[in-house]
Amino acid sequence: MKRLHINGARGVTLLGFSLVAVVFGVAFNSPLAVIPPAPAGLVALDALIPLQWWGLVWYLAAAFLFVGAFRQDQSKSMALFAGLLAVWAISYAGATLTAPTPRLTSLFGMQTVIFGGLLTSCLGVARLLNAPPVDISALRKRVHATEGEQDHGTGT
């Protein structure tokens, strides 16, 4: 039976992002969620799709990220997560521009920066390359073969 293992540095990051997505899912779709009413910065999103449904989408993104952490091909694992981050950053940016008070403007601006920062991190991680898998026994054979050739070439 093949042992399950996290695939590289990107896999570890995908696990971390999956925890973030679960937290957002819990915030909007769980017994702990206090919705309705929608938080002020998310009124536009709630009008588009109820926040409880957004919570389910966050759970789905978490599942994609979790599974992707263990796969060799991780290229599509972050797509849903990145899309959600972009949509929420845009929602908060719009709320920042239309906020009725300076306190809400700074709060929504901070949320925009947080979601934008997570999105930037996600896009950066998507560009990372994991080291290719290494067959240790084949590598050892190659090293021993090279050492043997060097020994014969020197006359020892």
N, C-alpha and C positions, 0 to 999 in steps of 0.2 A: 504494500500500500504506500502510495506516495505521500510524503510528509507535507503538510500545509505550512507555507512560510510567507512572510511579508516580502514582496518583491521590491527590494532596493529602497533608496532614500525617498523616492516619490511615493512608494507604497506606505511608508511611515507617515508621510504628509497626508496622504489620502485618508488614513485612519483618523488623523487629527481633524481634518475637514469633516469627516463623517460625524464625529462627536459634535462639532459646531452645528451641523445640519439637524442632528437629533435634538439639540437644545432649542433650535428655532421651531422644530416640529412640536415639541412639548409646550412651548410658549403659546402656540396657536391652535393646537389640537390635542387637548388632554383634559383631565379633570382639573388640572391646575390653571388652565387658561381662563382668563376673566373677560371673555369677549362674548357678546357685545357689551358696550359700544366699542367700535374700532379705535385704537390709539390715533391721536390726531395726525401723525405723519403717514398713517396707512389708510386714510379714508378713501383715497383714489383706488388703491388696490382692493379694498373691501367692496367698493362699488363695482369693480370689475368681476371679482370672484370673492366669495365669502372667505374671511381669514381662516376659518376652520379647514376649508379645502386647501388653502395655501399650506397649512400645517401638514396635511397629508402629502403634498408635493415635496415639502422639506424632508419628510420621512423617506420618500422614494429616492430623493437625491442622496440621503445618507446610505441607503441600501446600495446604490450604484457605486458610491465611493468605497464602502466597506468591501464589496466584492472585488472592485478594481484593485484594491491594495494587494490582493493575492494573485492577481493575473499577470501574465507576461505582457500582454497588450493592454496598456492602461490608457491609451490615447483618448478614448471616448468617455472614460469614467467621470471626468470632471465637467462635462458639457452642461448637464442639467444644473449642477451646483453653480457654475459660472453664470448661467442664464438667470437663475434666481437672484444671485447677488447683484447682477446688473439691473434687473427690474426693481429690486428693492432700493438700490442706490438712486435710481432715477425717481422713484416715488418720493423718497426723502428729499432729494434735490428740489423737486417741484414744491414740496411742502415748505422747504426753506425759503423759496422765493415768494410764497404767498402767506407766510406765517403772520398772524396779527400782532404778535408781541416780540420784542427783542429776545426775551428768554426762550420762546419757542424757536425763533430763528437760529439761535446758537445751538439749541438742542437738536434740531433737525439737521443743521450743518454738521454737527458732530456725528450723527448717525450716517449721513452721506459719506463722510470721510471714512468711517469704520467699514461700511459696506464696500466702498471704493477700494480701501486698503486690502480687504479680504479678496476682492476681485483681482486686484493687481497681483497679490500673492498666488492666487489660483492660476492666473495666466502664466506667471513666472515658473511655477512648478510644472505646468503642462509642457514647458520647453525643456525641462531637465531631461537628461538622458540617464537611464539606469545602466550600470555596467552590464555587459552581456553575461549570461550564465556561463560558468566555467565548469568543465568536466575535469576535476582534479586528477583523476587517474590518467587521463589522456595527456594532461599537462606534465605529469611526473614522467611518463614514458618519453615524451619529447625532450625533457631536460636530461634524462639519463642517456638518451640516444645522442644528444649533442655533446655531453661530457665524454661519451665513448669515442666519438669522432675526434674530439680534441686530443684525447689520450693517444690514439693511433697516429694522429698527425704529428705529434711531437716526438714520437719514437720511444715513449716510456712504456 
